[in-house]
Amino acid sequence: MEKMNATYWQYSPPNSPHPLPKSPFVCTNSEILPLEFNLNSTSEIQIDELKKTVSQAKLEEVSLEHFLATNSAPSMNDRMPILLLGELANPFQLSKLKLGIIPVIKVRLNGLCRTYADGLDPRMIRPGIHHITLARSAGWWEATHLAFATLPQMKQMVEWLNNGRRGEWRPVKPREGTIRVENDIQLRHPTIESISWDGKIETCIEEEPDANGPSFDITQVMVPIHTKYGCYDSRGKIIRCIHVGQRDFHTNLFRRGSSMRWQDIIDIV
């Protein structure tokens, strides 16, 4: 990734939220900056240790902590980790919110998957786009984005997702699944054929690639989830964003099923 004006990042509502960055970056109100972050240990670390390591990552030949201080932005000590599952991870959309400086790294989720919320946001296109929420998925793994944001920044993210309708999206902390730093920008994801279905539960039976980064406590990570309808229910199955794109989902699946209650698809702290 190269430094660029955030408005130049590709974004098309029918393909939302893709394309997403493959490597760590810092998003400002106007620019995207590559972040030189890599953490190769596979041992478990504490959140404070992770934040300290990220603060020492380089961008524009200085440490992130120095960059934050120079730009009068809150330090890493004043930030909390929050998963960016969809639109919020797209630099074009993230910069439009004018939240200030947001550092973002890549992580790997285990036992959880990104799936489409059973609702439409008509602000970008008609009839609307489907935002992405989180659901349990046995044996599954995938890469996604983890930002470090202040509480006011997080509130603005959730307010944007809610679009003036209080209660549709809620920031929570998962009580299941695991999370770790992901250093492989080409991480292989499970194939659609690897999902086994016994009529009640889906299980990924494919062997997961070896870990290449440290794990940390997922109960200390915030994530916005859709609490009005939960996620889309395709005859008891979950539609994983890795396998089905936005356009394909809306055209061929949406409104041909029902919804799963959020309480039934993820346990929270």
KALIN-V478819 format. One record per backbone hydrogen bond with DSSP energy under -1.0 kcal/mol. CO is the residue of the C=O (numbers start at 1). NH is the residue of the N-H. Records with the same first field share a line. If there is no record, write none. Layout:
CO = NH + NH
This chain:
4 = 32
5 = 8
6 = 9
12 = 15
13 = 16
15 = 18
24 = 35
25 = 104
26 = 33
27 = 102
30 = 6
31 = 28
32 = 4
33 = 26
35 = 37
36 = 58
46 = 50
47 = 51
48 = 52
49 = 53
50 = 54
51 = 55
54 = 57
55 = 65
57 = 64
58 = 36
59 = 62
62 = 59
63 = 67
64 = 68
65 = 69
66 = 70
67 = 71
68 = 73
69 = 72
75 = 78
76 = 79
80 = 149
81 = 222
82 = 147
86 = 89
87 = 90
90 = 94
91 = 95
92 = 96
95 = 98
102 = 27
103 = 148
104 = 25
105 = 146
106 = 182
107 = 144
108 = 180
109 = 142
110 = 178
111 = 137
113 = 135
114 = 241
115 = 133
116 = 232
117 = 119
121 = 129
129 = 121
131 = 117
133 = 115
135 = 113
137 = 140
138 = 204
140 = 111
142 = 109
144 = 107
145 = 84
146 = 105
147 = 82
149 = 80
150 = 154
151 = 155
152 = 156
153 = 157
154 = 158
155 = 159
156 = 160
157 = 161
158 = 162
159 = 163
162 = 165
165 = 168
168 = 227 + 228
170 = 225
172 = 223
173 = 269
178 = 110
179 = 216
180 = 108
184 = 187
191 = 194
192 = 195
194 = 205
196 = 203
201 = 198
203 = 196
214 = 181
215 = 45
217 = 220
218 = 221
222 = 83
223 = 172
225 = 170
230 = 118
231 = 260
233 = 235 + 258
234 = 237
237 = 234
240 = 243 + 244
245 = 249
246 = 250
247 = 251
248 = 252
249 = 253 + 254
253 = 256
258 = 233
260 = 231
261 = 264
262 = 265 + 266
265 = 136
267 = 175
